[in-house]
């Protein structure tokens, strides 16, 4: 798979498996943004990889939305314009948002 110049967000990217994944992506030419609770280590790891960092608690929706917005601002517009939204548009009713998140969760967990 050719990942050169593709945008990648790695959650838990400050250390461990997340940092190893981010390193592999960066070595493959991806533009990497790390999300993590540990701001100091996250910024240090991102700098070492030539990437960017956004403090993020992925269990908190507002934190994740803010981190993705910050990551999008730092990306080359030609990369970020090709990304699809991960959730319904803000105008969607709350019930549709819950259904979308539930569908995505089942899909990623392997159930239908």
N, C-alpha and C positions, 0 to 999 in steps of 0.2 A: 504494500500500500504506500503510495506517495503522499507523505504528509508535509512536504516542504511548503512553507509559507501558509499553511493552514493554521487557524486559530484553535487553541486547545485550552480548556479550563480543567485544572486538576484540583479536586477538593481534598483536603488533608495533605496538601502538597508541601508543607514545611518539613516533613520528616518521614522516615519509614518508607512504606510502599508508595505513598503519594509522591515523595521526593524522587524515588527511583523511577516512577512512571514519568514524572515531569522531565527528568534528565534524559530518558530515552526519547521522549517526544522532541525535546530541544535539540538533541544530537541528530535527529532526523530532519531538522529544519523547521519544525512547528514554532509558531509564536505562542509561547506558554504564559498563562496567567495562573498563579497559584492562589487558592482560597484556603484559609486556615484561621483558627482562633489565635494561634501564637504569632502575633504581629512581628515581633523582633526576629524570630527564626524564619518566618515566612518571607520577610523582606530580604533577609540575608541569602536565603536559598534562591529566591527569584533573581537577585542580582548576580549570583554565581552562575546561573543558567542563562543570563541575558534576557530574562523574562520580566514580568510584572507581578505585583502582589496586591491582593485586596483582602482585608480582614473580613472574615465571614463566619457566621454560625449557621451552618446549613439546616439546622433544626428550626431556625427562625425565618419565616418567609420574608419579612421586611429586610432582614440582613442579607439574605440571598439575592433579593431583587436589587438592593443597593450595590452589592458586589458585582453583579452582572452589568449593571449600568456603568459602574466605574471601569470595568474591564472593556466594555464596548467603546467607551470614550478613548481609551488608549490604543485601540486596534486600528490598523489601516482600514479606511472606509471600504476598500474593495473586498476586504475579508469579512467585515462585520455586516455588510449589506447582503451577503449570501446566507446569513444565519436565519433560521426560522424561529419564531417565538416558542418558548417552552411552555407557555400557558396561554389561556384564552386572552383576548384583548381586554383592557380594563372595563369596557362597556358591557362585557358579558355578565349575565346575572350570576350571583354567588353559587347557585345550584350547578350551573354549567361548569364553573371553575372547579368545584368539588368533583364532578363527574370526570373532568379532564385529568385531574391529578390522580384520581383512582384508576382510570384507564392506563395512564402512564406507569403507575406503580405496578399494576398487574402485569403489564407488558414486560417491564424490566425484571420482574420477579419470576417470569416464566409461566405464569398462570393466565388463563383467559377470562 
